[in-house]
């Protein structure tokens, strides 16, 4: 659900909750504002108050449900699709992909520490690497080598299609200070 729909469902849910609370409050106090419910006074005082109470409670429940749906975010998939064959679907967990990324980063000289974030998209995966490097390396060359190594390693070892590898140099630290 996109952001605008999520907002509309949440606001609609809040309105339903407000109407439900108003209805329950009117029924509980047996005071109905004449200008709002004049047409329903015979229904209200004619022994049908339970139906109105049920309707107000239903508005509350539907409103709370709309708020939940509007605020709930879909969880990201915890696996990526590798292949589909006659035997079924082959998936790989994001934890396994993260391990493969760290293995690939360890092969590139000058990488002290790597933190990986993975996003699954329909066509494959996108990798975001936050790395720490020492101050005495060529950062553009090291980042390019890291991108290529991670992409090749993942596609060779897992079979998953890597759409992009983005590298963020998050820290430049001397080797003895790394990992603190």
PASE-358461 format. One line per field, with one value per residue (C-alpha): x, y, z; residue number from 1. Coordinates in nm, 3 decimals, m for minus. Example, Ala and Ser with C-alpha at 12.3 -4.5 7.8 and 13.67 -1.06 7.14 Angstrom:
% residues 2
c1 = (1.230, 1.367)
c2 = (m0.450, m0.106)
c3 = (0.780, 0.714)
num = (1, 2)
This chain:
% residues 180
c1 = (0.000, 0.147, 0.177, m0.132, m0.360, m0.212, m0.282, m0.640, m0.718, m0.572, m0.767, m1.085, m1.029, m0.987, m1.314, m1.497, m1.356, m1.468, m1.820, m1.833, m1.723, m1.977, m2.254, m2.166, m2.145, m2.485, m2.642, m2.476, m2.598, m2.933, m2.886, m2.896, m2.825, m3.156, m3.007, m2.809, m3.043, m3.393, m3.505, m3.389, m3.553, m3.843, m3.599, m3.375, m3.647, m3.866, m3.669, m3.415, m3.122, m2.942, m2.928, m2.772, m2.528, m2.437, m2.387, m2.167, m1.961, m1.927, m1.801, m1.542, m1.422, m1.405, m1.228, m0.967, m0.912, m0.866, m0.615, m0.424, m0.421, m0.318, m0.029, 0.089, 0.391, 0.449, 0.752, 1.031, 1.083, 1.346, 1.461, 1.543, 1.430, 1.718, 1.540, 1.222, 1.240, 1.015, 1.094, 0.980, 1.125, 1.479, 1.524, 1.819, 1.792, 1.906, 2.138, 2.316, 2.347, 2.493, 2.751, 2.846, 2.883, 3.119, 3.322, 3.355, 3.451, 3.722, 3.886, 3.927, 4.238, 4.183, 3.838, 3.848, 3.480, 3.162, 2.798, 2.546, 2.185, 1.992, 1.675, 1.478, 1.310, 1.115, 1.404, 1.677, 1.848, 2.015, 2.311, 2.409, 2.751, 2.875, 3.249, 3.541, 3.872, 4.220, 4.333, 4.618, 4.417, 4.265, 3.898, 3.743, 3.948, 3.879, 3.504, 3.487, 3.678, 3.443, 3.135, 3.264, 3.380, 3.050, 2.843, 3.051, 3.074, 2.700, 2.595, 2.844, 2.783, 2.408, 2.267, 2.068, 2.068, 2.242, 2.091, 2.315, 2.587, 2.610, 2.910, 2.918, 3.253, 3.117, 3.450, 3.819, 4.020, 4.375, 4.402, 4.477, 4.157, 3.920, 3.658, 3.643)
c2 = (0.000, 0.334, 0.629, 0.820, 0.518, 0.438, 0.797, 0.790, 0.459, 0.583, 0.911, 0.725, 0.488, 0.779, 0.930, 0.600, 0.567, 0.923, 0.851, 0.528, 0.697, 0.974, 0.720, 0.518, 0.837, 0.955, 0.619, 0.590, 0.929, 0.896, 1.245, 1.283, 1.625, 1.723, 1.887, 1.571, 1.287, 1.440, 1.200, 0.900, 0.998, 0.759, 0.483, 0.579, 0.606, 0.335, 0.052, 0.019, 0.170, m0.164, m0.153, 0.191, 0.072, m0.226, 0.006, 0.242, m0.054, m0.178, 0.165, 0.147, m0.198, m0.107, 0.219, 0.044, m0.211, 0.068, 0.240, m0.087, m0.151, 0.208, 0.206, m0.152, m0.193, m0.503, m0.694, m0.726, m1.077, m1.272, m1.457, m1.403, m1.618, m1.794, m2.006, m2.190, m2.532, m2.835, m2.942, m2.612, m2.281, m2.234, m1.951, m1.823, m1.651, m1.292, m1.411, m1.640, m1.354, m1.134, m1.401, m1.425, m1.044, m1.048, m1.329, m1.126, m0.811, m1.004, m1.079, m0.707, m0.555, m0.242, m0.329, m0.328, m0.376, m0.433, m0.390, m0.516, m0.422, m0.618, m0.516, m0.776, m0.657, m0.854, m0.897, m0.971, m0.799, m0.470, m0.466, m0.169, m0.191, 0.036, m0.014, 0.104, 0.154, 0.267, 0.619, 0.508, 0.345, 0.471, 0.485, 0.496, 0.197, m0.002, 0.073, m0.028, m0.349, m0.422, m0.367, m0.600, m0.869, m0.874, m0.886, m1.166, m1.366, m1.351, m1.434, m1.722, m1.874, m1.819, m1.774, m1.471, m1.172, m0.869, m0.551, m0.305, m0.285, 0.052, 0.127, 0.389, 0.457, 0.513, 0.548, 0.593, 0.454, 0.338, m0.040, m0.042, 0.163, m0.041, m0.248, m0.035)
c3 = (0.000, m0.100, 0.135, 0.019, 0.052, 0.391, 0.503, 0.369, 0.538, 0.867, 0.857, 0.761, 1.049, 1.290, 1.165, 1.213, 1.564, 1.644, 1.513, 1.708, 2.031, 1.974, 1.918, 2.226, 2.436, 2.314, 2.388, 2.727, 2.842, 2.664, 2.528, 2.156, 2.005, 1.850, 1.545, 1.455, 1.522, 1.516, 1.246, 1.445, 1.774, 1.732, 1.648, 1.938, 2.202, 2.056, 2.213, 1.935, 2.122, 2.115, 1.736, 1.750, 2.015, 1.797, 1.499, 1.703, 1.829, 1.471, 1.367, 1.646, 1.539, 1.169, 1.256, 1.470, 1.193, 0.936, 1.161, 1.200, 0.824, 0.755, 1.000, 0.951, 0.729, 0.527, 0.645, 0.396, 0.266, 0.459, 0.150, m0.213, m0.503, m0.675, m0.934, m1.021, m1.179, m1.220, m0.863, m0.712, m0.602, m0.473, m0.222, m0.022, 0.314, 0.356, 0.633, 0.387, 0.137, 0.410, 0.491, 0.123, 0.108, 0.405, 0.245, m0.073, 0.120, 0.304, m0.034, m0.111, 0.043, 0.246, 0.386, 0.767, 0.850, 0.647, 0.743, 0.491, 0.418, 0.157, m0.025, m0.220, m0.538, m0.799, m1.037, m0.781, m0.489, m0.410, m0.172, 0.044, 0.206, 0.484, 0.508, 0.715, 0.538, 0.643, 0.548, 0.321, 0.039, m0.283, m0.187, m0.539, m0.657, m0.340, m0.355, m0.724, m0.652, m0.362, m0.578, m0.848, m0.603, m0.412, m0.733, m0.889, m0.565, m0.497, m0.850, m0.872, m0.530, m0.487, m0.835, m0.727, m0.961, m0.808, m0.951, m0.769, m0.509, m0.339, m0.120, 0.152, 0.313, 0.663, 0.838, 0.771, 1.061, 1.117, 1.143, 1.520, 1.601, 1.387, 1.562, 1.881)
num = (1, 2, 3, 4, 5, 6, 7, 8, 9, 10, 11, 12, 13, 14, 15, 16, 17, 18, 19, 20, 21, 22, 23, 24, 25, 26, 27, 28, 29, 30, 31, 32, 33, 34, 35, 36, 37, 38, 39, 40, 41, 42, 43, 44, 45, 46, 47, 48, 49, 50, 51, 52, 53, 54, 55, 56, 57, 58, 59, 60, 61, 62, 63, 64, 65, 66, 67, 68, 69, 70, 71, 72, 73, 74, 75, 76, 77, 78, 79, 80, 81, 82, 83, 84, 85, 86, 87, 88, 89, 90, 91, 92, 93, 94, 95, 96, 97, 98, 99, 100, 101, 102, 103, 104, 105, 106, 107, 108, 109, 110, 111, 112, 113, 114, 115, 116, 117, 118, 119, 120, 121, 122, 123, 124, 125, 126, 127, 128, 129, 130, 131, 132, 133, 134, 135, 136, 137, 138, 139, 140, 141, 142, 143, 144, 145, 146, 147, 148, 149, 150, 151, 152, 153, 154, 155, 156, 157, 158, 159, 160, 161, 162, 163, 164, 165, 166, 167, 168, 169, 170, 171, 172, 173, 174, 175, 176, 177, 178, 179, 180)
